[in-house]
Amino acid sequence: MNFIKTSYIFVTFFLLFFSSCSSKKDVIYFKDINASKHDKNVFSAGQIQSNDILSIIISSSASDLAVMYNLNQDQKQNTSSFPGYLVNLEGKITLPILGKLEVKGLTISELEELVVKKLIEGKHLDQPVVTARLMNAKFTVLGEVTRPGTYNYSEQNLSLLQALGYAGDLTINGKRQNVLLIREENNSKTYITIDMTSKNWFGTPHYYIKPNDVIYVNPNGPKVKSAGYVGNLGTFISIISVSLSLALSIILLTK
């Protein structure tokens, strides 16, 4: 009898211990990080796309003249809920006085340089200053995160870690070695797999997200198995525990 009880306790604790040890390495982020070393960030500016909404503010020393080159309040109210310039399907915007400009494929910095060039070449303003921003930058997070959905952001540089923070981080069921980043540029999609348990991707262009990126967190093995008949390891442990309890009860009743 003591042997049966001891076996029951041993098997139960062994399974619990095995569950803890086998999953710990799959949950910890950046296990290969070295606090004494530094990694350089690589930022690749995103390109303007159709349906982007741009804020463009033009100023100069002649402030009275510069006003004419900016959206007035009536124009802002007629541009939906965003007081900005909508990039049409042809990749163009229409600025006051300057007219149509093709901006698709440009970065924000290149857009600012283009507008400054147009103002100087056309002798519109002296020493113009142009500040541009993307107003409807967004990304989507799907899969095993706390709050999946589409999120807007205003930061110029937003890291993948910050984007996952918007979604409340990965759940315990998220596969940290296989986070999929889907990026669309130049009418083509790129698929990047990122291992969140390593820091190897810190120095790549994938450290920062770009507008319209999609982040998908795959479910881990136990999560996938839980949709089947047997279930995950926790369910397996429960089955073993119940079976041992029933076996022990039958033995006691037959004594």
ChimeraX commands (.cxc) that place a marker at each C-alpha (Angstrom):
marker #1 position 0.00,0.00,0.00 radius 0.5
marker #1 position 2.78,2.45,0.91 radius 0.5
marker #1 position 4.45,1.59,-2.37 radius 0.5
marker #1 position 1.33,2.53,-4.34 radius 0.5
marker #1 position 0.98,5.83,-2.51 radius 0.5
marker #1 position 4.64,6.61,-2.99 radius 0.5
marker #1 position 4.41,5.77,-6.69 radius 0.5
marker #1 position 1.37,7.99,-7.09 radius 0.5
marker #1 position 3.12,10.96,-5.47 radius 0.5
marker #1 position 6.34,10.36,-7.41 radius 0.5
marker #1 position 4.61,10.16,-10.80 radius 0.5
marker #1 position 2.55,13.28,-10.13 radius 0.5
marker #1 position 5.51,15.40,-9.06 radius 0.5
marker #1 position 7.66,14.03,-11.87 radius 0.5
marker #1 position 5.10,15.07,-14.48 radius 0.5
marker #1 position 4.70,18.53,-12.93 radius 0.5
marker #1 position 8.46,18.97,-12.78 radius 0.5
marker #1 position 8.87,17.81,-16.40 radius 0.5
marker #1 position 6.16,20.23,-17.53 radius 0.5
marker #1 position 7.93,23.14,-15.83 radius 0.5
marker #1 position 11.40,22.30,-17.13 radius 0.5
marker #1 position 10.35,21.65,-20.71 radius 0.5
marker #1 position 8.40,24.86,-21.10 radius 0.5
marker #1 position 10.71,27.35,-19.36 radius 0.5
marker #1 position 13.19,27.57,-22.24 radius 0.5
marker #1 position 10.31,28.21,-24.64 radius 0.5
marker #1 position 8.92,31.13,-22.63 radius 0.5
marker #1 position 11.97,33.25,-21.74 radius 0.5
marker #1 position 12.76,36.17,-24.07 radius 0.5
marker #1 position 16.31,36.94,-25.32 radius 0.5
marker #1 position 18.04,34.17,-23.36 radius 0.5
marker #1 position 21.26,34.83,-25.30 radius 0.5
marker #1 position 21.49,38.52,-24.41 radius 0.5
marker #1 position 24.75,39.83,-22.99 radius 0.5
marker #1 position 24.35,42.96,-20.87 radius 0.5
marker #1 position 27.97,43.97,-21.43 radius 0.5
marker #1 position 27.59,44.23,-25.21 radius 0.5
marker #1 position 25.79,46.72,-27.43 radius 0.5
marker #1 position 23.82,46.11,-30.63 radius 0.5
marker #1 position 23.37,48.75,-33.30 radius 0.5
marker #1 position 19.83,49.47,-34.44 radius 0.5
marker #1 position 19.11,49.36,-38.15 radius 0.5
marker #1 position 16.24,51.60,-39.20 radius 0.5
marker #1 position 14.82,51.44,-42.71 radius 0.5
marker #1 position 12.33,54.23,-43.37 radius 0.5
marker #1 position 8.95,53.18,-44.70 radius 0.5
marker #1 position 7.67,54.32,-48.07 radius 0.5
marker #1 position 4.50,56.33,-48.66 radius 0.5
marker #1 position 1.67,54.24,-50.11 radius 0.5
marker #1 position -1.76,54.87,-51.59 radius 0.5
marker #1 position -4.44,55.64,-48.97 radius 0.5
marker #1 position -1.86,57.09,-46.59 radius 0.5
marker #1 position -2.89,60.37,-44.98 radius 0.5
marker #1 position -0.09,62.89,-44.70 radius 0.5
marker #1 position 0.30,65.96,-42.54 radius 0.5
marker #1 position 2.41,68.59,-44.33 radius 0.5
marker #1 position 3.14,71.90,-42.64 radius 0.5
marker #1 position 4.98,74.60,-44.58 radius 0.5
marker #1 position 6.55,77.59,-42.85 radius 0.5
marker #1 position 9.10,80.28,-43.58 radius 0.5
marker #1 position 10.30,83.66,-42.34 radius 0.5
marker #1 position 7.44,85.22,-44.35 radius 0.5
marker #1 position 4.71,83.64,-42.24 radius 0.5
marker #1 position 1.88,85.52,-43.97 radius 0.5
marker #1 position 2.86,84.02,-47.32 radius 0.5
marker #1 position 3.43,80.54,-45.91 radius 0.5
marker #1 position -0.20,80.34,-44.73 radius 0.5
marker #1 position -1.36,80.10,-48.33 radius 0.5
marker #1 position 0.59,76.87,-48.84 radius 0.5
marker #1 position -1.09,75.07,-45.94 radius 0.5
marker #1 position -4.53,73.56,-45.56 radius 0.5
marker #1 position -6.98,76.08,-44.13 radius 0.5
marker #1 position -9.64,75.08,-41.60 radius 0.5
marker #1 position -12.35,74.55,-44.24 radius 0.5
marker #1 position -10.07,72.23,-46.20 radius 0.5
marker #1 position -9.22,70.30,-43.04 radius 0.5
marker #1 position -12.88,69.69,-42.29 radius 0.5
marker #1 position -13.44,68.40,-45.82 radius 0.5
marker #1 position -10.71,65.77,-45.52 radius 0.5
marker #1 position -12.72,63.27,-43.44 radius 0.5
marker #1 position -11.68,63.14,-39.76 radius 0.5
marker #1 position -7.99,63.56,-40.61 radius 0.5
marker #1 position -6.73,67.09,-41.38 radius 0.5
marker #1 position -4.24,65.92,-43.97 radius 0.5
marker #1 position -3.57,64.95,-47.57 radius 0.5
marker #1 position -4.91,61.63,-48.83 radius 0.5
marker #1 position -2.57,59.80,-51.21 radius 0.5
marker #1 position -4.81,58.70,-54.08 radius 0.5
marker #1 position -4.60,55.42,-55.98 radius 0.5
marker #1 position -2.20,57.04,-58.46 radius 0.5
marker #1 position 0.13,57.87,-55.58 radius 0.5
marker #1 position -0.41,61.63,-55.73 radius 0.5
marker #1 position -1.50,64.42,-53.40 radius 0.5
marker #1 position -2.66,67.94,-54.18 radius 0.5
marker #1 position -1.05,70.81,-52.27 radius 0.5
marker #1 position -2.39,74.39,-52.25 radius 0.5
marker #1 position -0.72,76.45,-55.04 radius 0.5
marker #1 position 1.90,73.77,-55.73 radius 0.5
marker #1 position -0.73,71.44,-57.19 radius 0.5
marker #1 position -0.32,67.69,-57.71 radius 0.5
marker #1 position 2.79,65.92,-56.46 radius 0.5
marker #1 position 3.63,62.23,-56.93 radius 0.5
marker #1 position 4.66,60.97,-53.52 radius 0.5
marker #1 position 4.11,57.20,-53.59 radius 0.5
marker #1 position 7.34,55.34,-52.93 radius 0.5
marker #1 position 8.99,58.28,-51.18 radius 0.5
marker #1 position 10.01,58.28,-47.55 radius 0.5
marker #1 position 8.78,61.08,-45.29 radius 0.5
marker #1 position 12.20,62.74,-45.46 radius 0.5
marker #1 position 12.22,62.56,-49.24 radius 0.5
marker #1 position 8.73,64.10,-49.31 radius 0.5
marker #1 position 9.93,67.03,-47.20 radius 0.5
marker #1 position 12.90,67.53,-49.52 radius 0.5
marker #1 position 10.64,67.40,-52.59 radius 0.5
marker #1 position 8.27,70.08,-51.28 radius 0.5
marker #1 position 11.17,72.34,-50.26 radius 0.5
marker #1 position 12.65,71.94,-53.74 radius 0.5
marker #1 position 9.34,72.87,-55.40 radius 0.5
marker #1 position 8.97,75.94,-53.20 radius 0.5
marker #1 position 12.49,77.18,-53.93 radius 0.5
marker #1 position 12.53,76.38,-57.66 radius 0.5
marker #1 position 9.18,78.09,-58.15 radius 0.5
marker #1 position 10.37,81.08,-56.06 radius 0.5
marker #1 position 7.37,80.73,-53.80 radius 0.5
marker #1 position 9.06,81.14,-50.41 radius 0.5
marker #1 position 12.48,82.03,-49.06 radius 0.5
marker #1 position 14.12,79.46,-46.79 radius 0.5
marker #1 position 11.02,77.27,-46.47 radius 0.5
marker #1 position 10.74,74.68,-43.72 radius 0.5
marker #1 position 8.58,71.61,-44.39 radius 0.5
marker #1 position 7.49,69.14,-41.72 radius 0.5
marker #1 position 5.67,65.99,-42.82 radius 0.5
marker #1 position 4.18,63.11,-40.84 radius 0.5
marker #1 position 2.20,59.99,-41.63 radius 0.5
marker #1 position -1.08,60.40,-39.74 radius 0.5
marker #1 position -2.74,57.00,-40.17 radius 0.5
marker #1 position 0.19,54.68,-39.49 radius 0.5
marker #1 position -1.11,51.36,-38.24 radius 0.5
marker #1 position -0.14,47.74,-37.71 radius 0.5
marker #1 position -2.06,44.55,-36.98 radius 0.5
marker #1 position -1.29,41.88,-34.39 radius 0.5
marker #1 position -3.01,38.49,-34.62 radius 0.5
marker #1 position -2.75,35.09,-32.96 radius 0.5
marker #1 position -1.64,34.29,-29.42 radius 0.5
marker #1 position -1.52,37.77,-27.88 radius 0.5
marker #1 position -3.62,39.25,-25.10 radius 0.5
marker #1 position -5.39,41.85,-27.26 radius 0.5
marker #1 position -5.25,41.04,-30.99 radius 0.5
marker #1 position -6.31,43.84,-33.30 radius 0.5
marker #1 position -5.24,46.78,-35.46 radius 0.5
marker #1 position -3.44,49.66,-33.72 radius 0.5
marker #1 position -2.64,53.21,-34.80 radius 0.5
marker #1 position 0.61,54.84,-33.74 radius 0.5
marker #1 position 2.22,58.25,-34.10 radius 0.5
marker #1 position 5.84,57.40,-33.29 radius 0.5
marker #1 position 8.29,57.76,-36.14 radius 0.5
marker #1 position 10.21,54.67,-35.00 radius 0.5
marker #1 position 8.20,51.89,-33.35 radius 0.5
marker #1 position 9.94,48.62,-32.51 radius 0.5
marker #1 position 8.41,45.18,-32.84 radius 0.5
marker #1 position 8.65,44.82,-29.06 radius 0.5
marker #1 position 6.64,48.00,-28.57 radius 0.5
marker #1 position 4.07,46.79,-31.12 radius 0.5
marker #1 position 3.62,43.55,-29.17 radius 0.5
marker #1 position 3.32,45.68,-26.04 radius 0.5
marker #1 position 0.35,47.46,-27.62 radius 0.5
marker #1 position -1.30,44.04,-27.92 radius 0.5
marker #1 position -0.58,43.14,-24.30 radius 0.5
marker #1 position 2.36,40.78,-25.01 radius 0.5
marker #1 position 2.24,37.14,-26.06 radius 0.5
marker #1 position 0.07,34.75,-24.09 radius 0.5
marker #1 position 1.66,31.71,-22.45 radius 0.5
marker #1 position 0.43,29.75,-25.48 radius 0.5
marker #1 position 2.35,31.91,-27.99 radius 0.5
marker #1 position 5.24,30.27,-29.85 radius 0.5
marker #1 position 8.06,32.67,-29.16 radius 0.5
marker #1 position 10.46,31.01,-31.60 radius 0.5
marker #1 position 8.15,31.56,-34.57 radius 0.5
marker #1 position 6.63,35.06,-34.66 radius 0.5
marker #1 position 5.69,35.91,-38.24 radius 0.5
marker #1 position 6.10,39.44,-39.60 radius 0.5
marker #1 position 4.29,40.15,-42.88 radius 0.5
marker #1 position 5.46,43.30,-44.66 radius 0.5
marker #1 position 4.11,44.75,-47.89 radius 0.5
marker #1 position 6.27,47.09,-49.96 radius 0.5
marker #1 position 6.48,47.86,-53.66 radius 0.5
marker #1 position 3.39,45.73,-54.36 radius 0.5
marker #1 position 5.01,42.60,-52.92 radius 0.5
marker #1 position 4.85,40.83,-49.56 radius 0.5
marker #1 position 7.79,39.72,-47.46 radius 0.5
marker #1 position 7.49,37.04,-44.77 radius 0.5
marker #1 position 9.96,37.16,-41.89 radius 0.5
marker #1 position 10.15,34.63,-39.04 radius 0.5
marker #1 position 11.49,36.01,-35.77 radius 0.5
marker #1 position 12.73,34.05,-32.75 radius 0.5
marker #1 position 11.78,36.11,-29.69 radius 0.5
marker #1 position 13.90,33.92,-27.40 radius 0.5
marker #1 position 17.02,35.25,-29.16 radius 0.5
marker #1 position 18.38,38.74,-29.77 radius 0.5
marker #1 position 19.84,37.91,-33.19 radius 0.5
marker #1 position 17.21,39.99,-34.98 radius 0.5
marker #1 position 17.98,43.17,-33.01 radius 0.5
marker #1 position 20.44,44.39,-35.63 radius 0.5
marker #1 position 18.16,43.78,-38.62 radius 0.5
marker #1 position 15.65,46.05,-40.43 radius 0.5
marker #1 position 12.92,43.98,-38.79 radius 0.5
marker #1 position 13.58,45.44,-35.34 radius 0.5
marker #1 position 11.38,48.40,-36.27 radius 0.5
marker #1 position 7.96,47.87,-37.77 radius 0.5
marker #1 position 6.62,49.74,-40.78 radius 0.5
marker #1 position 3.10,51.00,-41.48 radius 0.5
marker #1 position 0.66,48.22,-42.39 radius 0.5
marker #1 position 2.88,45.47,-41.00 radius 0.5
marker #1 position 1.03,42.36,-39.80 radius 0.5
marker #1 position 2.43,40.42,-36.83 radius 0.5
marker #1 position 1.17,36.88,-36.30 radius 0.5
marker #1 position 2.02,34.88,-33.19 radius 0.5
marker #1 position 1.74,31.15,-33.83 radius 0.5
marker #1 position 0.31,28.86,-31.12 radius 0.5
marker #1 position 2.78,26.55,-29.42 radius 0.5
marker #1 position 2.62,22.75,-29.37 radius 0.5
marker #1 position 0.47,22.32,-26.23 radius 0.5
marker #1 position -2.02,24.88,-27.56 radius 0.5
marker #1 position -2.35,23.01,-30.84 radius 0.5
marker #1 position -2.68,19.66,-29.10 radius 0.5
marker #1 position -5.36,21.03,-26.80 radius 0.5
marker #1 position -7.68,21.16,-29.81 radius 0.5
marker #1 position -7.33,17.37,-30.19 radius 0.5
marker #1 position -8.60,14.44,-28.20 radius 0.5
marker #1 position -5.96,14.08,-25.51 radius 0.5
marker #1 position -5.25,17.74,-24.84 radius 0.5
marker #1 position -2.13,19.42,-23.55 radius 0.5
marker #1 position 0.28,18.21,-20.90 radius 0.5
marker #1 position -1.83,19.70,-18.13 radius 0.5
marker #1 position -4.80,17.63,-19.28 radius 0.5
marker #1 position -2.56,14.56,-19.51 radius 0.5
marker #1 position -1.41,15.08,-15.93 radius 0.5
marker #1 position -5.02,15.37,-14.80 radius 0.5
marker #1 position -5.92,12.11,-16.54 radius 0.5
marker #1 position -2.98,10.29,-14.93 radius 0.5
marker #1 position -3.86,11.73,-11.51 radius 0.5
marker #1 position -7.53,10.71,-11.77 radius 0.5
marker #1 position -6.57,7.24,-13.03 radius 0.5
marker #1 position -4.16,6.69,-10.15 radius 0.5
marker #1 position -6.75,7.94,-7.67 radius 0.5
marker #1 position -9.35,5.53,-9.02 radius 0.5
marker #1 position -6.88,2.66,-8.95 radius 0.5
marker #1 position -5.96,3.48,-5.37 radius 0.5
marker #1 position -9.64,3.67,-4.34 radius 0.5
marker #1 position -10.38,0.28,-5.91 radius 0.5
marker #1 position -7.46,-1.31,-4.08 radius 0.5
marker #1 position -8.62,0.15,-0.77 radius 0.5
marker #1 position -12.16,-1.11,-1.31 radius 0.5
marker #1 position -10.98,-4.63,-2.10 radius 0.5
marker #1 position -8.89,-4.82,1.06 radius 0.5
marker link #1:1,2 radius 0.2
marker link #1:2,3 radius 0.2
marker link #1:3,4 radius 0.2
marker link #1:4,5 radius 0.2
marker link #1:5,6 radius 0.2
marker link #1:6,7 radius 0.2
marker link #1:7,8 radius 0.2
marker link #1:8,9 radius 0.2
marker link #1:9,10 radius 0.2
marker link #1:10,11 radius 0.2
marker link #1:11,12 radius 0.2
marker link #1:12,13 radius 0.2
marker link #1:13,14 radius 0.2
marker link #1:14,15 radius 0.2
marker link #1:15,16 radius 0.2
marker link #1:16,17 radius 0.2
marker link #1:17,18 radius 0.2
marker link #1:18,19 radius 0.2
marker link #1:19,20 radius 0.2
marker link #1:20,21 radius 0.2
marker link #1:21,22 radius 0.2
marker link #1:22,23 radius 0.2
marker link #1:23,24 radius 0.2
marker link #1:24,25 radius 0.2
marker link #1:25,26 radius 0.2
marker link #1:26,27 radius 0.2
marker link #1:27,28 radius 0.2
marker link #1:28,29 radius 0.2
marker link #1:29,30 radius 0.2
marker link #1:30,31 radius 0.2
marker link #1:31,32 radius 0.2
marker link #1:32,33 radius 0.2
marker link #1:33,34 radius 0.2
marker link #1:34,35 radius 0.2
marker link #1:35,36 radius 0.2
marker link #1:36,37 radius 0.2
marker link #1:37,38 radius 0.2
marker link #1:38,39 radius 0.2
marker link #1:39,40 radius 0.2
marker link #1:40,41 radius 0.2
marker link #1:41,42 radius 0.2
marker link #1:42,43 radius 0.2
marker link #1:43,44 radius 0.2
marker link #1:44,45 radius 0.2
marker link #1:45,46 radius 0.2
marker link #1:46,47 radius 0.2
marker link #1:47,48 radius 0.2
marker link #1:48,49 radius 0.2
marker link #1:49,50 radius 0.2
marker link #1:50,51 radius 0.2
marker link #1:51,52 radius 0.2
marker link #1:52,53 radius 0.2
marker link #1:53,54 radius 0.2
marker link #1:54,55 radius 0.2
marker link #1:55,56 radius 0.2
marker link #1:56,57 radius 0.2
marker link #1:57,58 radius 0.2
marker link #1:58,59 radius 0.2
marker link #1:59,60 radius 0.2
marker link #1:60,61 radius 0.2
marker link #1:61,62 radius 0.2
marker link #1:62,63 radius 0.2
marker link #1:63,64 radius 0.2
marker link #1:64,65 radius 0.2
marker link #1:65,66 radius 0.2
marker link #1:66,67 radius 0.2
marker link #1:67,68 radius 0.2
marker link #1:68,69 radius 0.2
marker link #1:69,70 radius 0.2
marker link #1:70,71 radius 0.2
marker link #1:71,72 radius 0.2
marker link #1:72,73 radius 0.2
marker link #1:73,74 radius 0.2
marker link #1:74,75 radius 0.2
marker link #1:75,76 radius 0.2
marker link #1:76,77 radius 0.2
marker link #1:77,78 radius 0.2
marker link #1:78,79 radius 0.2
marker link #1:79,80 radius 0.2
marker link #1:80,81 radius 0.2
marker link #1:81,82 radius 0.2
marker link #1:82,83 radius 0.2
marker link #1:83,84 radius 0.2
marker link #1:84,85 radius 0.2
marker link #1:85,86 radius 0.2
marker link #1:86,87 radius 0.2
marker link #1:87,88 radius 0.2
marker link #1:88,89 radius 0.2
marker link #1:89,90 radius 0.2
marker link #1:90,91 radius 0.2
marker link #1:91,92 radius 0.2
marker link #1:92,93 radius 0.2
marker link #1:93,94 radius 0.2
marker link #1:94,95 radius 0.2
marker link #1:95,96 radius 0.2
marker link #1:96,97 radius 0.2
marker link #1:97,98 radius 0.2
marker link #1:98,99 radius 0.2
marker link #1:99,100 radius 0.2
marker link #1:100,101 radius 0.2
marker link #1:101,102 radius 0.2
marker link #1:102,103 radius 0.2
marker link #1:103,104 radius 0.2
marker link #1:104,105 radius 0.2
marker link #1:105,106 radius 0.2
marker link #1:106,107 radius 0.2
marker link #1:107,108 radius 0.2
marker link #1:108,109 radius 0.2
marker link #1:109,110 radius 0.2
marker link #1:110,111 radius 0.2
marker link #1:111,112 radius 0.2
marker link #1:112,113 radius 0.2
marker link #1:113,114 radius 0.2
marker link #1:114,115 radius 0.2
marker link #1:115,116 radius 0.2
marker link #1:116,117 radius 0.2
marker link #1:117,118 radius 0.2
marker link #1:118,119 radius 0.2
marker link #1:119,120 radius 0.2
marker link #1:120,121 radius 0.2
marker link #1:121,122 radius 0.2
marker link #1:122,123 radius 0.2
marker link #1:123,124 radius 0.2
marker link #1:124,125 radius 0.2
marker link #1:125,126 radius 0.2
marker link #1:126,127 radius 0.2
marker link #1:127,128 radius 0.2
marker link #1:128,129 radius 0.2
marker link #1:129,130 radius 0.2
marker link #1:130,131 radius 0.2
marker link #1:131,132 radius 0.2
marker link #1:132,133 radius 0.2
marker link #1:133,134 radius 0.2
marker link #1:134,135 radius 0.2
marker link #1:135,136 radius 0.2
marker link #1:136,137 radius 0.2
marker link #1:137,138 radius 0.2
marker link #1:138,139 radius 0.2
marker link #1:139,140 radius 0.2
marker link #1:140,141 radius 0.2
marker link #1:141,142 radius 0.2
marker link #1:142,143 radius 0.2
marker link #1:143,144 radius 0.2
marker link #1:144,145 radius 0.2
marker link #1:145,146 radius 0.2
marker link #1:146,147 radius 0.2
marker link #1:147,148 radius 0.2
marker link #1:148,149 radius 0.2
marker link #1:149,150 radius 0.2
marker link #1:150,151 radius 0.2
marker link #1:151,152 radius 0.2
marker link #1:152,153 radius 0.2
marker link #1:153,154 radius 0.2
marker link #1:154,155 radius 0.2
marker link #1:155,156 radius 0.2
marker link #1:156,157 radius 0.2
marker link #1:157,158 radius 0.2
marker link #1:158,159 radius 0.2
marker link #1:159,160 radius 0.2
marker link #1:160,161 radius 0.2
marker link #1:161,162 radius 0.2
marker link #1:162,163 radius 0.2
marker link #1:163,164 radius 0.2
marker link #1:164,165 radius 0.2
marker link #1:165,166 radius 0.2
marker link #1:166,167 radius 0.2
marker link #1:167,168 radius 0.2
marker link #1:168,169 radius 0.2
marker link #1:169,170 radius 0.2
marker link #1:170,171 radius 0.2
marker link #1:171,172 radius 0.2
marker link #1:172,173 radius 0.2
marker link #1:173,174 radius 0.2
marker link #1:174,175 radius 0.2
marker link #1:175,176 radius 0.2
marker link #1:176,177 radius 0.2
marker link #1:177,178 radius 0.2
marker link #1:178,179 radius 0.2
marker link #1:179,180 radius 0.2
marker link #1:180,181 radius 0.2
marker link #1:181,182 radius 0.2
marker link #1:182,183 radius 0.2
marker link #1:183,184 radius 0.2
marker link #1:184,185 radius 0.2
marker link #1:185,186 radius 0.2
marker link #1:186,187 radius 0.2
marker link #1:187,188 radius 0.2
marker link #1:188,189 radius 0.2
marker link #1:189,190 radius 0.2
marker link #1:190,191 radius 0.2
marker link #1:191,192 radius 0.2
marker link #1:192,193 radius 0.2
marker link #1:193,194 radius 0.2
marker link #1:194,195 radius 0.2
marker link #1:195,196 radius 0.2
marker link #1:196,197 radius 0.2
marker link #1:197,198 radius 0.2
marker link #1:198,199 radius 0.2
marker link #1:199,200 radius 0.2
marker link #1:200,201 radius 0.2
marker link #1:201,202 radius 0.2
marker link #1:202,203 radius 0.2
marker link #1:203,204 radius 0.2
marker link #1:204,205 radius 0.2
marker link #1:205,206 radius 0.2
marker link #1:206,207 radius 0.2
marker link #1:207,208 radius 0.2
marker link #1:208,209 radius 0.2
marker link #1:209,210 radius 0.2
marker link #1:210,211 radius 0.2
marker link #1:211,212 radius 0.2
marker link #1:212,213 radius 0.2
marker link #1:213,214 radius 0.2
marker link #1:214,215 radius 0.2
marker link #1:215,216 radius 0.2
marker link #1:216,217 radius 0.2
marker link #1:217,218 radius 0.2
marker link #1:218,219 radius 0.2
marker link #1:219,220 radius 0.2
marker link #1:220,221 radius 0.2
marker link #1:221,222 radius 0.2
marker link #1:222,223 radius 0.2
marker link #1:223,224 radius 0.2
marker link #1:224,225 radius 0.2
marker link #1:225,226 radius 0.2
marker link #1:226,227 radius 0.2
marker link #1:227,228 radius 0.2
marker link #1:228,229 radius 0.2
marker link #1:229,230 radius 0.2
marker link #1:230,231 radius 0.2
marker link #1:231,232 radius 0.2
marker link #1:232,233 radius 0.2
marker link #1:233,234 radius 0.2
marker link #1:234,235 radius 0.2
marker link #1:235,236 radius 0.2
marker link #1:236,237 radius 0.2
marker link #1:237,238 radius 0.2
marker link #1:238,239 radius 0.2
marker link #1:239,240 radius 0.2
marker link #1:240,241 radius 0.2
marker link #1:241,242 radius 0.2
marker link #1:242,243 radius 0.2
marker link #1:243,244 radius 0.2
marker link #1:244,245 radius 0.2
marker link #1:245,246 radius 0.2
marker link #1:246,247 radius 0.2
marker link #1:247,248 radius 0.2
marker link #1:248,249 radius 0.2
marker link #1:249,250 radius 0.2
marker link #1:250,251 radius 0.2
marker link #1:251,252 radius 0.2
marker link #1:252,253 radius 0.2
marker link #1:253,254 radius 0.2
marker link #1:254,255 radius 0.2
view
